Amino acid sequence: MPAHTPTVLDARALGRATLARQLLLERVDMPALDAVAHLCGLQAQEPQEPFVGLWSRLRGFEPGVLSDLLVERRVVRTHLMRRTIHLVTADDALAWRARHDPMLRQRVLGVYRKDLEDVDLDELAAAGREVMADGEPRSMAELTRAVADRWPTTAPRALGEMLIAGLVPMVQLPPRGLWRTKAGVRNLPLSSWLGRDIDPPAPDGSDPVGRLLVRRYLAAYGPAATADLRAWSGLAGLPAAVAATRAELVSFRDERGRELLDLPEAPRPDPDTPAPVRFLPAFDNAILGYDDRGRIIDDAHRGLSVAGERVVLVDGRVAATWSVAEDTVRVTQLRRFSRAERADVEEEGRSVAAFLSDKASERVVLD
């Protein structure tokens, strides 16, 4: 028998699949905690952006609910995928952190290797844990000052970054990350804040967390290539996990010929499914969660996704950027909108302005 030739999915088909997985094809009735879990967390170095991300995805989203989840320690802000701050469920933070440890350490070393060449990292980690054992939250500067006398010739920033982002799993405590709240970063060890230990690596090297990550990623981002999984997670060591789950997956090809893997029953909508206008927050993983981002954003505008620009999806693709001041939303077009598109963007712009300002606004400016 001839070998089966995988179905080719073009950029539009992949875009619609991404919108469906990312809860952007239609707003859904889902608790905020379940949405954070389904999305494998939300990138959150800008503390208020996850609120916009969930508002764009959930029907009737109330921002106070997400604030409560942070205060109740059911979600946390911590360094995880790609060494960036993510808002993830407490359960995922505990389950995934050990799997990310080597990557987090190496990414900090990639920036500060020369500064840290005379530092024994195990000794630094022990010093940091000793300081934090009193249960008092600390800023990075405070933690650095507490250990700096042991390494007086080392750049303080390097010590602090390695401790907080690479060696000692930390959370950023509320009030940072609460709705409409500005607060500095105060850190506490993850296990102390949650009252539970981080899940250890599998003793037999079987990597159940890696296999889980493959399935969880595909549920929220598939169909996707292994390069996309690596770009999202920052983890280089997942080929064995992909191989171990391959029998559970289906295979496609993109227009470049790359193999795309997916869960058999996951939604892959018709490419002509209408896609509503959506206002996405800065650093939204619907864009950043891929190596090949062409399913949602043109190569010419790819830089917007890493520059912290908020973007507007029109017909499922990045078509504008947006900003807000008080109750006015300003939309800067990346291409000319049709009359119908303009009306839809203005309507959704008024909605996001009302969400952010608590008052209805007629003030949407399109440039």
Stockholm file with secondary structure:
# STOCKHOLM 1.0

chainA/1-367         MPAHTPTVLDARALGRATLARQLLLERVDMPALDAVAHLCGLQAQEPQEPFVGLWSRLRGFEPGVLSDLLVERRVVRTHLMRRTIHLVTADDALAWRARHDPMLRQRVLGVYRKDLEDVDLDELAAAGREVMADGEPRSMAELTRAVADRWPTTAPRALGEMLIAGLVPMVQLPPRGLWRTKAGVRNLPLSSWLGRDIDPPAPDGSDPVGRLLVRRYLAAYGPAATADLRAWSGLAGLPAAVAATRAELVSFRDERGRELLDLPEAPRPDPDTPAPVRFLPAFDNAILGYDDRGRIIDDAHRGLSVAGERVVLVDGRVAATWSVAEDTVRVTQLRRFSRAERADVEEEGRSVAAFLSDKASERVVLD
#=GR chainA/1-367 SS CCCCCCEEECHHHHHHHHHHHTTCSSCBCCCHHHHHHHTTCEECSSTTHHHHHHHTTBTTCCHHHHHHHHHTTSEEEEECGGGSEEEEEHHHHHHHHHHHHHHHHHHHHHHHTTTTTTCCHHHHHHHHHHHHTTCCCBCHHHHHHHHGGGSTTSCHHHHHHIIIIIISCEEECTTTTSTTCCCCCCEEEHHHHHTSCCCCCCTTSCCHHHHHHHHHHHHHHCSBCHHHHHHHHCCSCCHHHHHHHGGGCEEEEETTCCEEEECTTSCCCCTTSCCCCEEECTTCHHHHTCSCCTTTSCGGGGGGGGTTCEEEEETTEEEEEEEEETTEEEEEESSCCCHHHHHHHHHHHHHHHHHHHSSCCCCEEEC
#=GC SS_cons         CCCCCCEEECHHHHHHHHHHHTTCSSCBCCCHHHHHHHTTCEECSSTTHHHHHHHTTBTTCCHHHHHHHHHTTSEEEEECGGGSEEEEEHHHHHHHHHHHHHHHHHHHHHHHTTTTTTCCHHHHHHHHHHHHTTCCCBCHHHHHHHHGGGSTTSCHHHHHHIIIIIISCEEECTTTTSTTCCCCCCEEEHHHHHTSCCCCCCTTSCCHHHHHHHHHHHHHHCSBCHHHHHHHHCCSCCHHHHHHHGGGCEEEEETTCCEEEECTTSCCCCTTSCCCCEEECTTCHHHHTCSCCTTTSCGGGGGGGGTTCEEEEETTEEEEEEEEETTEEEEEESSCCCHHHHHHHHHHHHHHHHHHHSSCCCCEEEC
//
